[in-house]
Structures are given as structure tokens and as C-alpha cells.
Amino acid sequence: MKLSGPFLFILATLLIDAIGIGIVFPIMPDLMDRVGATSTAEGAFWGGVMMSAYAAAMFLCGPIIGSLSDAFGRRPILIAALVTLTIDYVIMAMAQTYWVLLVGRVVAGMAGATYITATAYIADIAKPEQRGAAFGMIGAAFGIGFVIGPALGGLASGWHITAPFWIAAALSAVNVAFGFFILPESLKEENRRPFGRGDLNPFAIILRAIRLPGLAIPLICIFVFEFANMVYVTLWAFWGREVFAWDGFTIGLSLSAYGILIAVVQAGVLPQLTKRIGDYKTLLFATGAAIVGMIGFGFAGAVWAVVIFLPIAALSDMAPPLMTAFAANRVGEDQQGLVQGVIASLASVAAVVAPLLLTGVFERAVNDDGLYLPGAPFLIAGFLIILITPLVLRMRSDGTPGE
């Protein structure tokens, strides 16, 4: 699609958002040490609890935020979310105890409208046949953000453990100003729908979306894929420290390398593959790459294995934007916010459960006197992708279930 001003601004917004998220990843083990964790395994567990708290708040608020943007427009909801994220980073920077960090994550989850509203915004301005590639550009923006964020976080942590949070707060504040003065509204008045009492119930909204024709299979696949993919976000830093004794700087470099690969895949490989073989076959390819990558990391014990499987894992990141496009193409313009909110909410449910489960598996796998297998969470994630492969095979390139 044409790289218009609003589209570029949304990508820039997501880029800064990704930098703010990624800048924190390399310091998570040290941050948990700062607030009282006594071991890497314990730090991983409490870090997982923080991620789950964020996701739980986003689950409860995601569908509501999406419906609010359908009723009142994308711009005011997006700006409000950016303001709240700025405040959250300040809270995190000033936190001296684990419980204050936890409150900060809950506040951020409640304001998780950045991604929801941004994807709905792109669905407003992109044609149906362009949405897969457009959503892929979102992934590219996040990939570039994860190149800059972890590297910046690793370097900034050398100044002070809280420095990454202050940098993230400053970036978010700048983004608020840009959004307020530059971003136009994308949702026309005639395409808006009333916000009713039923829109306050996230469970009812999710059920309503699943009942819409053609949406059940894409939504189930998105949920399971997001659950499995949480293994990278939740455990990469702790797994790298346990298996390879990586420090924060090395973890940041590895995440930056992954971000570069994601950016190349989303901005370059995804548009070319969908143009040549179509969305459906590209999705099948990405699903296969996810299985190979996760199983590979499950048994990896040397750095050369990371070098081999990291590009494969990046190729699997083509699946979420394609699944999102399949879902978006099944609803009208007045329901794009609702669907994107439901997708974010399902991803949040996955992010609530996955860190608790996967960090528990990791803790058991590295502390058990019997089998020592720190890659066990990656193997579980790969098995989950195998389970949904039959559902992926039932989706056609236009987003409808196959015959």
C-alpha cells in the first residue's frame, strides 16, 4: 500500500512503543535481583508474574478499548494510551519494590490501546487485499524497535539500572506530542457504531466476535500462536543466562539481531512471498518455520545453534499479521476496533497463562536433580503449534475457512 503520512506516523508510533518495551528486556534479570530475587529461576518466575499481570489488565480492557475506538474514533484513544504509557515508565523508574513494579505493569496493561488502535487505524486506511502486507509492516516497525530497544537498554543499564525506563518515558512523551499535533482521525462518522453496556463486558465481546462468520478459526489460531510465541519474550534473557552465561549486554545484542531479522522478514520477505505464492501458502510456510525454530531452541546447547535457528524463528513471525488480516477481512469497517481489541485480548489471555506456565517449566527444568533441560519451554511451544496446524490448513488465502 501507499506509504501515506498517517500510515508512516502509525509505524513510527509502534516503533517508539517497541523501543520502550525492548529497552527493558536486557535488564529484567538484574531488575529482579534489585527487588529481592535470590536466583535466576526465582527472578524468571516473578518476571513472569509481572508479564501476566500486564496481560490480565490488557485482557479486561482490550475489547473495551477497541469498542471505544469504534464509537469515538482512533485518535483520542491512541493519544490517551500513549500518555498512560509515559506515566507507567516513570513509575517503573522510581520503583524500589517488586509490588510497585507490578502496579506499573498493571497500569500499562490497562492502557494497552497503542497496538489495538494502531492496527484498527491501519485497517481503516488499507484495502482488504493490502492488509496482510500492511500488518506485516507493523511487525517490521516492532522488529526495528527491538533492534534499537534492547541494544539501548543494555548500554543504558551501564549508567544506572533505571536509565532504560527514563529513556522509554522520554520517547513516549515525544510520541504523545507528535500524535496530538500530527495524527488525523481515520474512522469516518458514518462508520462508527454506538458504545453500549454490552461493550463493557470483555467476555461477551469475545464470544460475540467468535460467533461472527469465519472468525472462529483465525481467532483460535492467533490465540495458540501468541501463547507459544510468549516463550521468546518471557524466557529469552533467563534462558541465555542459564545456558550460555550471557550478561545484559549480550542478551541485548541477541535480541537486537532477532529484531533485525524480524524487520527484514516483515518488510521484505512477507510482501514478496504473499505477492508470489499468496497469503495462505505464506502462512503455512511461517507455521512450519515456527515448529522448526522452537524445537531447535529446545535442544540448542551451543551458540552456533542460536545462529542457525534465529532466522528460522524470525520467519515464523509472518504468521500473526497474516492471521490478523484474515480476521480483519471478515468484518465491516464499524467492527475493526472490536476485532482488533478481541485479538489483543486473546493475546493477553495467552500472555497471562504462558509466562506462569513456561517459567514454571523452566524453573523445574533447571532445578530438577534428574533431567536438566532448560529448553523444555521451547519444546512445549513447538508442540502447541503442531496441534493447531490442522486448523491453519483449513484457512484459505481470503481469510475464510477452507472447505
TAGIVEN-V734235 format. One line per field, one symbol per residue. ss: DSSP state (H for helix, E for strand, C for the rest). A space follows every 50 residues. Layout:
BEGIN
ss = ???
END
This chain:
BEGIN
ss = CCCCHHHHHHHHHHHHHHHHHHHHHCCHHHHHHHCCCCCHHHHHHHHHHH HHHHHHHHHHHHHHHHHHHHHHCHHHHHHHHHHHHHHHHHHHHHCCCHHH HHHHHHHHHHCCHHHHHHHHHHHHHCCHHHHHHHHHHHHHHHHHHHHHHH HHHHHHCCCCCCHHHHHHHHHHHHHHHHHHHHCCCCCCHHHCCCCCHHHH CHHHHHHHHHHCCCCHHHHHHHHHHHHHHHHHHHHHHHHHHHHHCCCHHH HHHHHHHHHHHHHHHHHHHHHHHHHHHHHHHHHHHHHHHHHHHHHHHHHC CCHHHHHHHHHHHHHHCHHHHHHHHHHHCCCCHHHHHHHHHHHHHHHHHH HHHHHHHHHHHHHHHHHCCCCCCCCHHHHHHHHHHHHHHHHHHCECCCCC ECC
END
